[in-house]
Amino acid sequence: MNTSDYEAILPHYDIYNPEHVQIRDGVLAYAREHCPVPHTDSEGGFHLITRYDDVRRVLLDPATFSSTGVGPRPSPICLNPLDADPPYQVELRKLLNPLFSRAALMRFEPVMRGIARDLVDGWVDRETIDLAADFSIPFAATTLARIVFDGFDDHTMVEIVDVVDRVGSGDVGAYAELLAHAAKFLAIYEDGNANTDNRLVAALLEGTVGGGRPLTTEERLGVISVTFLGGLDTVRGVIPMIALELDADPALEQRLRDPNWVRNDLDELIRLLSPVTLMGRTVMRDCEVGDTKLKAGDRVLVFFGSASRDAARFDNADALEFDTPRPAHASFGLGVHRCLGMHLARLQLEIAFDELLKQITNIKVVGPVTWATGIAQIPESLPIRFDRVPVGADR
């Protein structure tokens, strides 16, 4: 497509339109260069925030840009802390942050490795697989079931993956199912029917906010619902997207076989791939962003992935640059809403590729890629073939 095509699409750009998802990067690149805060008439109207400096400004000013209405389509349920503002949001994150620190999660490393290894063992003798359906989705869901939602079995988590998919793709009716799963999980522990304690539930039942008050049931269910949503998308999206990069550049495999790849290479991959593409904000007072005047009540979509490809901040922004130090990116968000689960996602991705590359090599995409629409624009299906690493071979 050429610039005139992007110019024509931009006023009607729709994150739920599969055709628009296919050309997302081109549309947003055009916007960054020519009109960094364009307006689209889709979903009742949004201004799109596309440049890094503007994205940073919006995300670091919650008093002007409220997280109320964080989704492109209004949520009928509470989604705190995602849809909350300081000071309440900060207090709630203080309860949750210790549960998702790298130190707290490292004790689950053997569990995660076992999940990844069992999944690969189940299909490694096949000629082709769907990397999303056969690995990334069950790996993300089972990990969440075992280390965060240990009151649920794997089958229930598969059901929740389907609900999360429908929420992300704009099915507002799916929120009721999400809330029902959250209520079921909370009830397991409230009723004393679980065999073990759960650190997330303990924090929600015992923690206080607002000068010492306990959380309401609605607030507790909101946290659980958000954990369902946020705990799945990054990992199940980045794994197949890295596979696409391996198909395009087979030399990347050797970098991923270096145990130190997660110290720099992983961050650069997340910068470029940015699986959770955007979040919404509501303008609380008249202001100006990128020479565009906004009024109180306007809605904006903050594009993390676009900010992380901004040529004004990153040299050669649309390419992977592993050996050149990069400034901080926006793909995990910025400010008080920086991704709660980013340490879990990093650890899962490290383990996933460590276990994958112990048994397979030469990944090649052999079929069409199906992409999700909505907030998380990630591969839903990725058919691949591969060679098996000989038993006993050096990695």
C-alpha positions in Angstrom: 0.0 0.0 0.0 1.1 3.6 -0.5 0.8 6.7 1.7 -2.5 7.8 0.1 -4.1 4.5 1.1 -2.9 4.9 4.7 -4.2 8.5 4.6 -7.6 7.3 3.5 -7.9 4.6 6.1 -6.7 6.5 9.1 -9.9 8.5 9.7 -11.7 5.2 9.9 -9.0 3.0 11.4 -10.7 0.2 13.3 -8.8 -2.1 15.7 -11.5 -4.7 15.3 -11.3 -4.8 11.5 -9.1 -7.8 10.4 -8.0 -5.9 7.2 -6.9 -2.9 9.2 -5.0 -5.2 11.6 -3.0 -6.6 8.7 -1.7 -3.1 7.8 -1.5 -1.7 11.3 2.2 -0.9 11.3 2.0 1.0 8.0 -1.0 3.0 9.1 0.6 4.0 12.4 3.9 4.8 10.8 2.1 7.1 8.4 0.4 8.8 11.4 3.6 9.2 13.4 5.1 11.1 10.4 2.2 13.1 9.1 -0.5 13.5 11.8 0.6 12.0 15.2 -2.7 12.4 17.0 -5.3 11.5 14.3 -9.0 11.0 14.9 -10.9 7.9 13.9 -14.6 7.7 13.7 -14.7 4.0 14.7 -16.3 2.9 18.0 -17.8 6.3 18.5 -14.6 8.2 17.9 -11.1 8.2 19.3 -7.9 10.2 19.0 -4.9 7.9 18.4 -1.7 8.6 20.3 1.1 7.3 18.2 4.5 8.9 19.0 6.6 7.9 22.0 6.8 11.3 23.6 3.0 11.8 23.4 2.3 8.3 24.7 4.7 8.9 27.6 3.0 12.2 28.4 -0.5 10.6 28.4 0.6 7.6 30.5 2.4 9.7 33.1 -0.5 12.1 33.6 -3.4 10.2 35.0 -5.0 13.3 36.4 -5.5 14.6 32.8 -5.9 11.2 31.1 -8.0 8.9 33.3 -7.9 5.1 33.0 -11.7 5.1 33.3 -12.8 3.6 30.1 -9.5 1.7 29.6 -11.1 -0.5 26.9 -12.0 0.7 23.5 -15.5 -0.7 24.2 -17.0 0.0 27.7 -16.6 -2.8 30.2 -19.7 -3.7 32.2 -17.5 -5.0 35.0 -14.8 -3.6 37.3 -11.3 -4.1 35.9 -9.2 -2.6 38.7 -6.4 -1.8 38.9 -6.4 -1.5 35.1 -9.3 1.0 35.0 -8.4 2.8 38.2 -6.5 6.0 38.9 -4.2 7.1 41.7 -4.2 7.2 44.6 -6.4 4.1 44.8 -4.7 2.4 41.9 -1.3 2.9 43.5 -2.5 1.4 46.8 -3.9 -1.6 45.0 -0.7 -2.2 43.1 1.2 -2.2 46.4 -0.8 -5.2 47.4 -0.2 -7.0 44.1 3.4 -6.1 43.1 5.1 -8.4 45.6 3.2 -11.4 44.2 4.5 -10.8 40.7 8.2 -9.9 41.4 10.8 -12.0 39.7 12.1 -13.2 43.1 8.6 -14.4 44.1 8.1 -16.2 40.7 11.4 -17.9 40.5 10.2 -20.7 42.9 7.8 -21.7 40.2 10.5 -22.1 37.5 10.6 -26.0 37.8 6.8 -26.0 37.4 6.9 -23.9 34.3 9.8 -25.9 32.8 7.8 -29.1 33.4 4.8 -27.7 31.6 6.8 -26.6 28.6 8.7 -29.9 28.4 5.5 -31.9 28.6 3.9 -29.9 25.8 6.9 -30.3 23.5 7.1 -34.0 24.2 3.5 -34.3 23.1 4.1 -33.2 19.6 7.9 -33.3 18.8 7.5 -36.4 16.6 4.9 -34.8 14.4 5.9 -33.2 11.0 3.9 -30.0 11.6 2.1 -28.3 14.4 0.2 -25.1 15.2 2.6 -23.3 17.5 -0.2 -21.2 19.0 -2.7 -24.0 19.6 -0.2 -26.7 20.5 2.3 -24.7 22.6 1.9 -21.0 23.3 -1.7 -21.0 24.3 -1.6 -24.1 26.5 1.7 -23.1 28.0 0.4 -19.7 29.0 -2.9 -21.1 30.3 -1.4 -24.0 32.2 1.2 -21.8 33.8 -1.4 -19.4 35.0 -3.5 -22.3 36.3 -0.6 -23.9 38.3 1.1 -20.8 39.8 -1.6 -18.1 40.1 -5.0 -19.8 39.8 -4.2 -23.1 41.5 -7.8 -23.7 42.5 -8.6 -24.3 38.8 -7.9 -27.2 36.6 -6.3 -27.0 33.2 -9.6 -27.5 31.4 -11.2 -24.5 33.2 -8.2 -22.4 32.1 -8.8 -23.4 28.5 -12.4 -22.2 28.8 -11.1 -18.9 30.2 -8.7 -18.5 27.2 -11.7 -18.6 25.0 -13.5 -16.0 27.1 -10.4 -13.7 27.1 -10.2 -14.0 23.3 -13.8 -12.8 23.0 -13.3 -10.0 25.4 -10.2 -8.8 23.5 -11.9 -9.0 20.2 -14.7 -6.7 21.4 -17.4 -9.1 22.6 -18.8 -7.1 25.5 -21.1 -10.0 26.4 -18.1 -12.2 27.3 -17.4 -10.0 30.3 -20.2 -11.7 32.2 -18.5 -15.1 31.6 -15.2 -13.6 32.7 -16.8 -12.3 35.9 -18.4 -15.7 36.6 -15.0 -17.4 36.4 -13.5 -14.9 38.7 -16.4 -15.4 41.2 -16.0 -19.1 41.1 -12.3 -18.9 41.8 -12.8 -16.5 44.7 -15.5 -18.7 46.2 -13.2 -21.7 46.3 -11.0 -20.0 48.8 -13.7 -18.0 50.6 -15.6 -21.2 51.3 -12.5 -23.0 52.5 -12.8 -25.7 49.9 -9.3 -25.4 48.5 -6.5 -27.7 49.5 -3.9 -24.9 49.7 -3.7 -21.2 50.3 -3.5 -18.8 47.4 -1.3 -15.8 47.7 -3.4 -13.7 45.3 -6.6 -14.4 47.2 -4.9 -13.8 50.5 -3.8 -10.4 49.3 -7.3 -9.6 48.2 -9.0 -10.8 51.3 -6.5 -9.5 53.9 -5.2 -6.3 52.1 -6.7 -2.9 52.7 -6.9 0.4 50.8 -8.1 3.9 51.4 -6.9 4.3 55.0 -7.6 0.7 56.1 -10.8 -0.5 54.5 -10.9 -4.0 53.1 -11.6 -4.5 49.4 -15.2 -4.9 48.3 -16.2 -8.1 46.5 -16.5 -6.1 43.3 -12.9 -4.9 43.6 -11.6 -8.4 44.4 -13.4 -9.8 41.3 -12.0 -7.0 39.2 -8.4 -7.9 40.1 -9.0 -11.6 39.3 -10.6 -10.7 36.0 -7.7 -8.4 35.0 -5.3 -11.2 36.0 -7.1 -13.5 33.6 -6.8 -10.9 30.8 -3.3 -9.8 31.4 -1.8 -13.2 32.3 -2.4 -14.7 28.9 -1.9 -12.3 26.0 1.8 -11.4 26.2 3.2 -14.9 26.4 0.9 -16.6 23.9 1.4 -13.7 21.5 5.2 -13.2 21.7 6.0 -17.0 21.3 4.5 -17.3 17.8 5.7 -13.8 16.9 9.3 -14.7 17.7 8.8 -17.8 15.6 7.9 -15.6 12.7 11.1 -13.7 13.2 13.0 -17.1 13.3 11.4 -18.0 10.0 12.5 -14.6 8.5 16.0 -14.7 9.9 17.2 -18.3 10.8 20.4 -16.8 12.3 18.3 -15.5 15.2 18.1 -19.1 16.5 21.7 -19.0 17.6 21.1 -15.9 19.6 18.2 -17.5 21.4 20.4 -20.5 22.2 22.7 -18.3 24.2 21.6 -18.5 27.8 22.2 -14.7 28.1 19.7 -13.8 25.4 17.1 -12.7 27.9 19.3 -9.9 29.2 19.0 -7.8 26.1 17.6 -9.7 23.1 14.3 -10.5 24.8 13.6 -6.8 25.6 14.4 -5.8 22.0 12.0 -8.5 20.7 9.3 -7.2 23.0 9.9 -3.7 21.9 9.4 -4.5 18.2 6.6 -7.1 18.6 4.5 -5.3 21.4 1.7 -7.9 21.6 -0.7 -5.8 23.8 -1.0 -3.0 21.3 -3.1 -0.3 23.0 -5.2 0.9 25.9 -7.8 3.6 26.2 -7.9 6.8 28.3 -10.5 9.4 28.9 -9.5 13.1 28.8 -10.5 14.8 32.0 -9.8 18.4 31.1 -9.1 20.5 28.0 -5.5 20.0 26.8 -3.2 19.7 23.8 -1.2 16.7 22.7 1.0 16.9 19.6 -0.5 20.2 18.5 -4.0 18.6 18.6 -6.5 20.2 21.0 -8.5 17.7 23.1 -11.5 18.4 25.2 -12.7 17.0 28.5 -14.6 13.8 27.7 -12.7 12.9 24.6 -11.4 9.4 24.3 -7.9 8.4 23.2 -6.2 5.2 22.3 -2.6 4.9 23.4 -0.6 2.8 21.0 2.3 1.2 22.9 3.6 -0.6 19.9 3.6 2.5 17.8 5.5 4.4 20.5 8.1 1.6 20.5 8.6 2.0 16.8 9.0 5.7 16.8 12.0 6.7 14.7 12.4 9.9 16.7 13.4 7.7 19.7 14.8 4.5 18.1 17.3 4.3 15.3 16.2 1.8 12.6 13.1 1.5 14.7 11.3 -1.2 12.5 14.2 -3.6 12.8 15.7 -5.7 15.5 19.0 -4.2 16.8 20.4 -6.5 19.4 24.0 -5.1 19.6 23.1 -1.4 19.9 21.9 -0.1 23.3 18.3 1.0 23.0 16.4 3.6 25.2 13.5 2.3 27.2 10.4 1.3 25.2 6.7 1.4 25.9 5.6 -2.1 25.1 5.0 -3.0 28.7 3.4 0.4 29.3 4.8 3.3 31.3 4.0 4.9 34.6 1.8 3.6 37.4 0.1 1.2 35.0 3.3 -0.5 33.8 2.5 -4.2 33.3 2.0 -6.0 36.6 2.9 -9.3 35.0 6.0 -8.3 33.0 8.3 -10.4 35.2 6.1 -13.4 34.8 6.0 -12.9 31.1 9.8 -12.6 30.8 10.4 -15.7 32.8 7.8 -17.7 30.8 9.4 -16.6 27.5 12.9 -17.5 28.7 11.7 -20.9 29.8 9.6 -21.5 26.7 12.4 -21.0 24.2 14.9 -22.8 26.3 12.7 -25.9 26.3 11.6 -25.5 22.7 15.2 -25.3 21.4 16.4 -28.2 23.4 14.2 -30.4 21.1 13.6 -28.5 17.9 15.5 -26.4 15.3 15.0 -24.8 11.9 11.5 -23.5 12.6 9.6 -22.6 9.3 6.1 -21.2 8.9 4.1 -23.5 6.5 0.7 -21.9 6.5 -1.3 -18.7 6.7 -1.1 -16.8 10.0 -4.4 -15.9 11.7 -4.3 -12.7 13.7 -6.5 -11.6 16.6 -8.2 -8.2 16.4 -8.7 -5.7 19.2 -6.4 -4.8 22.1 -4.0 -7.7 21.6 -3.2 -8.1 18.0 -1.3 -11.4 18.1 -1.2 -14.6 16.1 -4.1 -17.0 16.9 -2.8 -19.7 14.6 0.8 -20.3 13.3 1.4 -23.6 11.4 5.1 -24.5 11.5 7.4 -27.4 10.6 10.8 -28.0 12.2 13.7 -30.4 12.5 14.2 -32.4 15.7 17.4 -31.8 17.6 19.2 -35.2 17.8 19.1 -36.7 21.3 22.3 -35.9 23.1 23.2 -33.1 20.7 24.8 -29.9 22.1 22.5 -27.0 22.2 
